[in-house]
């Protein structure tokens, strides 16, 4: 019997009803290429593979890989030993798409969809990696700590709204689907989980000339949440390369200097970026 490794943040989904509800939320079909991150013992894998055209499961734990390979036919399911934080996502999507065409006999491109039960301690960096792939992925159904789901899906003005909210909402439409209780896992985690659906936008929510610089600005704006947007920008003048007077820039962007970053919408962050750098 394989036991969970604390070092990998493993909590295996053990409730079949919850697993079925997640798969019903995904609604996979033969047009779909499913990328499953962290399949664990395969609670979702079998149901996803049965309905989709082709499934690639990314697993870092060698003990689980051997068990999964014994369970699933290699022509429909590929089990890859890899770290989702280190894998070449564009290369993986290219190879998997070719395999989808070979298995289904279809032309064109599949709908590339991600399903994941993410370890809590690496959920944010993996989401950042997935955002970088952009519209090559159609959507993502993610099991995350409930607190992270709230943070991602929160609107401007809420206490949870922050850098991660802006990053994800720039790229995706975010919807919280439902909560998953600790008792659905083995071992039982100490936190509540939730299912988040992210549908990737064909175009970002706002247009900016330099995305890396835009998100550096957003990070700086949230650097110290209790400080005003004016004070955070002044503190980041050197790192952001701000050469203008901050008050004048905020005036051009029609943003009052005493506001905090958590009150700014995506449109307002874009206006601030344009006023600073364009």
C-alpha positions in Angstrom: 0.0 0.0 0.0 1.4 3.4 -1.1 1.2 6.0 1.6 1.3 9.8 1.0 4.6 11.7 1.2 4.5 14.8 3.3 7.5 16.2 1.4 5.4 16.2 -1.8 2.3 17.6 -0.1 0.3 14.6 -1.1 -3.4 14.2 -0.1 -5.0 11.5 -2.3 -8.6 12.1 -3.4 -10.5 9.1 -2.0 -14.2 10.0 -2.3 -15.6 8.6 -5.5 -18.7 10.9 -5.5 -16.5 13.9 -5.3 -14.3 12.5 -8.1 -17.4 12.0 -10.3 -18.7 15.5 -9.6 -15.3 17.0 -10.7 -15.4 15.0 -13.9 -19.0 16.0 -14.6 -17.9 19.6 -14.2 -15.1 19.1 -16.8 -17.5 17.3 -19.2 -14.7 15.7 -21.3 -15.3 14.5 -24.8 -13.2 12.9 -27.6 -12.3 16.4 -28.9 -10.3 16.9 -25.7 -6.7 16.3 -24.8 -6.6 16.2 -21.0 -3.4 17.1 -19.1 -3.8 15.8 -15.5 -1.3 17.2 -13.0 -0.8 15.0 -9.9 -3.0 12.0 -10.7 -2.1 10.4 -7.4 -3.7 7.0 -7.3 -5.9 7.7 -10.3 -9.2 8.7 -8.7 -9.9 11.1 -11.6 -7.7 9.5 -14.3 -9.9 6.5 -15.2 -13.1 8.6 -15.6 -11.3 11.4 -17.5 -9.6 8.9 -19.9 -12.8 7.0 -20.6 -14.5 10.1 -22.0 -11.6 12.1 -23.5 -9.6 11.5 -26.7 -6.3 11.2 -25.0 -4.9 11.8 -21.5 -1.4 12.8 -20.3 -0.9 12.4 -16.5 2.1 14.2 -15.0 3.3 12.6 -11.8 6.5 13.2 -9.8 6.3 10.2 -7.5 8.0 7.1 -9.0 6.0 4.8 -6.7 2.7 6.1 -8.1 3.9 6.0 -11.7 4.4 2.3 -11.6 1.0 1.7 -10.2 -0.7 4.0 -12.7 1.1 2.3 -15.6 -0.3 -1.0 -14.5 -3.8 0.4 -14.4 -4.1 2.2 -17.7 -3.6 1.2 -21.4 -0.6 3.0 -22.9 -2.5 3.8 -26.2 -5.0 6.1 -24.5 -3.1 7.3 -21.4 0.5 8.5 -21.1 2.0 8.6 -17.6 4.9 11.0 -17.5 7.4 11.2 -14.7 8.0 15.0 -14.4 7.8 18.0 -12.2 5.0 20.3 -13.3 7.1 23.2 -12.2 10.0 22.3 -14.4 8.4 20.7 -17.5 8.5 22.4 -20.9 4.8 23.1 -21.2 4.9 24.1 -24.9 6.9 21.0 -25.8 4.5 18.8 -23.8 1.5 20.3 -25.5 3.0 19.8 -28.9 3.8 16.1 -28.3 0.5 15.4 -26.6 -1.5 17.0 -29.4 0.3 14.8 -32.0 -0.5 11.7 -29.9 -4.2 12.8 -29.7 -4.3 13.0 -33.5 -2.7 9.6 -33.7 -5.2 8.0 -31.3 -8.3 9.7 -32.5 -7.5 9.8 -36.2 -8.7 13.4 -36.3 -7.2 16.4 -38.0 -6.6 19.9 -36.5 -6.0 20.7 -32.9 -7.6 19.2 -29.8 -9.1 21.2 -27.0 -6.2 21.2 -24.5 -7.6 21.0 -21.0 -5.9 20.8 -17.6 -7.3 19.0 -14.6 -5.3 19.1 -11.4 -5.3 18.3 -7.7 -2.5 20.7 -6.8 -0.4 20.4 -3.6 -1.1 23.5 -1.6 2.5 24.6 -1.2 3.2 24.8 -5.0 -0.2 25.8 -6.3 0.7 29.5 -7.1 3.9 28.8 -9.0 2.2 26.1 -11.1 -0.7 28.5 -11.9 1.9 31.1 -13.0 3.5 28.5 -15.3 0.1 27.6 -16.8 -0.8 31.3 -17.3 2.4 31.7 -19.3 1.1 29.1 -21.9 -1.9 31.4 -22.6 -4.6 30.3 -25.0 -2.9 27.1 -26.0 -4.9 25.7 -23.1 -8.7 26.0 -23.4 -9.5 25.7 -19.7 -8.4 24.4 -16.3 -10.3 22.7 -13.6 -8.2 22.9 -10.4 -8.5 21.6 -6.9 -6.9 24.1 -4.6 -7.0 25.3 -1.0 -10.3 27.1 -0.6 -8.5 30.3 0.5 -6.5 30.3 -2.8 -9.7 29.9 -4.8 -11.3 32.8 -3.1 -8.1 34.9 -3.7 -8.1 34.1 -7.4 -11.9 34.7 -8.0 -12.3 37.8 -5.8 -13.3 41.1 -7.4 -11.5 44.5 -6.8 -12.3 46.0 -3.4 -12.4 42.7 -1.6 -10.0 41.7 1.1 -8.7 38.7 -0.8 -8.1 40.5 -4.1 -4.4 40.7 -4.9 -1.6 40.0 -7.3 -2.8 36.4 -8.0 -6.3 37.7 -8.7 -5.0 40.2 -11.3 -2.7 37.6 -12.9 -5.4 35.0 -13.4 -8.2 37.3 -14.3 -6.0 39.0 -16.9 -5.7 35.6 -18.6 -8.9 33.8 -17.6 -12.5 33.9 -16.6 -12.5 32.4 -13.1 -15.4 30.6 -11.4 -15.5 28.8 -8.1 -17.5 25.6 -8.6 -17.8 23.9 -5.2 -16.1 23.1 -1.9 -14.5 19.7 -1.1 -14.3 18.7 2.6 -11.2 17.4 4.2 -12.8 14.0 4.6 -12.7 13.4 0.9 -8.9 12.9 1.1 -6.5 10.4 2.5 -4.7 11.5 4.6 -7.1 14.2 5.7 -5.7 17.7 5.1 -6.0 20.4 7.8 -7.6 22.9 5.3 -10.7 23.1 3.2 -10.4 22.6 -0.6 -12.4 24.0 -3.5 -12.8 23.4 -7.2 -11.9 26.4 -9.5 -12.7 26.6 -13.2 -10.5 28.8 -15.3 -11.6 29.4 -19.0 -8.6 31.0 -20.8 -9.5 34.2 -22.7 -8.7 34.3 -26.4 -7.3 37.7 -25.7 -6.1 39.1 -22.4 -8.6 41.2 -20.4 -6.6 44.4 -21.1 -4.0 45.3 -23.7 -0.5 46.2 -22.5 2.7 46.5 -24.6 5.0 44.6 -22.1 3.3 41.9 -20.0 6.3 41.2 -17.9 6.7 44.9 -17.0 2.9 45.1 -16.4 3.0 42.3 -13.8 6.1 43.8 -12.2 4.0 46.9 -11.7 1.1 44.9 -10.2 3.5 43.1 -7.8 5.0 46.4 -6.7 1.5 47.9 -6.2 0.6 45.1 -3.8 4.1 44.9 -2.1 2.7 46.4 1.1 -1.0 46.1 1.1 -1.6 48.7 3.9 0.2 51.4 1.9 -1.4 53.6 -0.7 -0.7 53.0 -4.4 1.3 56.3 -4.4 3.6 55.1 -1.6 4.1 51.7 -3.1 5.0 53.2 -6.5 7.5 55.6 -4.9 9.2 52.7 -3.1 9.5 50.8 -6.4 10.8 53.7 -8.5 14.2 52.2 -9.1 13.1 48.6 -9.7 10.3 49.6 -12.1 12.4 52.3 -13.8 9.9 55.1 -13.0 11.3 58.4 -14.1 8.2 60.6 -13.8 6.7 62.2 -10.7 4.3 59.6 -9.2 1.5 62.1 -8.4 1.4 63.3 -11.9 1.3 59.8 -13.3 -1.6 58.9 -11.1 -3.4 62.0 -12.1 -3.1 61.1 -15.8 -4.4 57.7 -15.0 -7.3 59.2 -13.1 -6.4 57.2 -9.9 -6.5 59.0 -6.6 -3.1 58.6 -4.8 -4.6 57.6 -1.5 -6.2 54.5 -2.9 -4.8 51.0 -2.2 -3.9 48.5 -4.9 -6.8 46.1 -3.8 -9.3 48.7 -5.1 -7.9 48.9 -8.6 -9.6 47.0 -11.4 -7.7 45.4 -14.3 -8.7 48.4 -16.5 -7.2 50.8 -13.9 -4.0 48.9 -13.7 -3.7 49.0 -17.5 -4.4 52.8 -17.4 -1.7 53.2 -14.8 0.8 51.1 -16.9 0.0 53.3 -20.0 0.5 56.5 -18.0 3.8 55.2 -16.6 5.5 53.6 -19.6 3.7 54.5 -22.9 
